């Protein structure tokens, strides 16, 4: 079974580093979906839930200077 933490973390990193505006939205949706899946599991610790919430907030253009800069929204 693949490491579930690796999946959401990798997808978040990919979204944050994506420079192609056309791909950025797709990357963000994939990362948000992986975060939601991980949050829905009963074995998710409180610490991980905080990490998931932090990662989700970094994906929103209002909170992420990287996303805004790459899409020209700043």
MOQUINOR-V949662 format. One record per helix or strand of 2 or more residues. SS is the DSSP state (a for helix, b for strand). FROM is the first residue (numbers start at 1). TO is the last residue. If there is no record, write none. Layout:
BEGIN
SS FROM TO
SS FROM TO
END
This chain:
BEGIN
a 4 17
a 21 39
a 46 58
a 65 71
END
